[in-house]
Amino acid sequence: MSKKKKPRQAHQDRYGRGTTDPLPSVDPESRERIPVPERPAPKKFNAPLWAGAIVVLLVAGVLVFNFVKSDDQLTVDSLKPPAVGALDGGSSVYPANSKLAFTENVKFGYLPAPTLSALGDGTIVAANPETAAEDMGLKKSLDELDSAEFLDQTIKPARKNTSPGDPITWDQVVDGFGGDTVFMPAIDSAEVATPALKTITEAGLEDSTLVRTDDPEVARAAADAGVGAMFTGDVTASGNESLSDAGYTAVAVEAEAAEKWTGVDLDVWATDVKDKKQLEKLADAGVTGALSANPYKVLPSEVKKN
């Protein structure tokens, strides 16, 4: 809204001069110009000082943002048993390793547990090489696709009368859901581990990731990156001490034998859990959680669908 002008006094003209004031007299023959009042000297603008102040404010804003974000970020250590990792996004319920699956996992409180693979162009994607051809109707193997070809596919639904899903890269998974959940990716080779872990460390999500693997080289790479690793191999051939020495922080054990592993320095995750009742019993015995392709079966969500 513009400011109203003050009414001009009756004894003043439009420039504020008194109507009775004599006008400056000028000799018509004189070439001298009427003197113009000097303008006040402009105030100096100290650009370096202001720039420095802005930088300080931006840095302070980043620090405050990171502080708030770290408080809200879900981590492996902050999980409350029993937790449930949704294998391949819950492939018995949703299109395997799809954007839809991971979105629903986070929405209902389950932990996305994708299988990671590398495409021909080196892109790390959420796709199980053993089932991807059938899930997406591929005529090529994953290592023969580039990211554009991969993302152009459609993942078939897991059940009748449900929606298909869209493929998703590992970078997209981390960018889309990082901080809101704990990732439990399955990695079976160092070639996949190196770029996959780089994505995690660049996002600052080391504490929010638990790599599933039976490859000691992958476990060591995870440990070196500050990321936890879960042993998914044959536990009867490995002891607690040897797994810890190899860099593992957790172990996956069949539900029937899971209680025998509690009390050690490894977090125990149960597989093949039958139902909520069995999972709650295991949690009471010290088991951290379960891994399931149907997370709703072992721990029904308290969140109601719309």
Sequence and secondary structure as in RCSB ss.txt:
>XXXX:A:sequence
MSKKKKPRQAHQDRYGRGTTDPLPSVDPESRERIPVPERPAPKKFNAPLWAGAIVVLLVAGVLVFNFVKSDDQLT
VDSLKPPAVGALDGGSSVYPANSKLAFTENVKFGYLPAPTLSALGDGTIVAANPETAAEDMGLKKSLDELDSAEF
LDQTIKPARKNTSPGDPITWDQVVDGFGGDTVFMPAIDSAEVATPALKTITEAGLEDSTLVRTDDPEVARAAADA
GVGAMFTGDVTASGNESLSDAGYTAVAVEAEAAEKWTGVDLDVWATDVKDKKQLEKLADAGVTGALSANPYKVLP
SEVKKN
>XXXX:A:secstr
         TTB TTS BTTS      TT                 HHHHHHHHHHHHHHHHHHHHHHHHHH   
STT  SSEEEEETTTTTTSSTT HHHHHHHHHTT EEE BEEE TTS EEE  TTTHHHHHT SS GGG  HHHH
HT  B  SSTTS  B   BHHHHHHHHBTTB B  B   HHHHHHHHHHHHHTT GGGBEEEES HHHHHHHHHT
T EEEE S GGG  HHHHHHTT  EEEEEHHHHGGGTTSSSEEEEES  SHHHHHHHHHTT  EEEES HHHHS 
 SS   
